[in-house]
Structure formats: structure tokens, C-alpha cells
Amino acid sequence: MSEPIRVIVADDQQVVREGLVALLGLLADVEVTGAAANGAETVELVAQGNVDIVLMDLRMPVLDGAGATARITAEYPAVAVLVLTTYADDTSIATALRAGARGYLTKDAGRAEIGAALRATMAGQSTFDPEVTRRLVAGLAPEGPADDGLTARETEVLRLIAQGLSNPEIAARLFIGEATVKTHINNTFAKIGARHRAEAVRYAYRHGIASDS
């Protein structure tokens, strides 16, 4: 059996924090290694190691979730941040993604959805709540076409990434192998300067590659 996904839960509401710890404890492949009540505590826990993903609330005292995300992604790039919050407004979404969050869920998400998002994040993929995906266009103003050198197929793959499709789903949609999909993604990320899927999604919306259709 592979090593469990090590998760830190960050939420300022004790009942929510304890509930998430209990919920994640029901997932066989997840181990909660810490819990924090604000962003500053979260960064301190990350500094101690023993974490793969931070499940991050946004509205917290001392240091908010976006500020903590920015510090973590800058100082501990091997640690991913997955936002789990009540808020799905344009400002919250844009701020979290620009800070470096790998995915964005609302607290309507259930155990199975959170578990799937954690696994996708560990695999280098991103997960976005459907409402977040719909609002990305409005939240991130387009900058117009970019001279990025993407081929037609790479552009198509980027568009499907922005729609939230996984590698197997992209392969099925385009009738190509998963290895070919990975090659296209690697080439695309190199050309647009994206480190992960969340940055690719932002790029796609800003440059008119993605749409909410």
C-alpha cells in the first residue's frame, strides 16, 4: 500500500476544523498530520514538515488563507494548497488562485469529493468546484490572444484542462493515449510558463482559450 496523503487542515471555526479532521480520518489513504486555526499557525505547521497538502480556508484571523497560501507556495513549493471555503465570489477565487492554490472547493463538497480532490492534487492535477469554474471567466479578466507558440492540439488540450477534465478524460475526448496527453501538457506548460494545472487554467481564461460553454 502506498503512503497516505499527509494533510493539514486550516480553518478558524473549531467545529468545522474538528469535523474535517474526523471526516478525513474516514479516508483510508489520507492522514491528518495537523490542524490550525489561522494562517500563521498553518505556515508554522508546514515548516515542521510531514505534510503534502494543506486544506485551506480563506477567511481566517492573524493571516488569512490567501496570505498563508502565498507564503507556503513561495517557501515550501513541494506542499500543495487546496482551498476549501464557504466563499465562491470572484475576488476570493482570483485571490486564492493568484496566491498559488492548486484547486478550489466550497464547503458544500462531501467526503468523496474532497478525497478525490486530494488525490488529484497529489497527482499534479487541479480540482475546481463547478461554480468556481463558471466564475473564472468573470473573475480573471482576459488579456487577449498570446503569442505562445502553442500548436492546435496543445491549445485544445489546454482548453480541456480549463474545463476541469483529467488526463484520462482528455485522452478519451481526443482519442489519444494518456502518454500523449502528458506530452502535450508538458509541452504546453513549458510554453506558457505554468507550473501546475491551476496556473494553466488562469492562463487559458486570461487569453481567451477557455470559455464557460
Beta strands, then each sheet from edge to edge (+ up, - down):
strand 1: 5-10
strand 2: 30-36
strand 3: 53-56
strand 4: 80-85
strand 5: 103-106
sheet 1: 2+ 1+ 3+ 4+ 5+
end
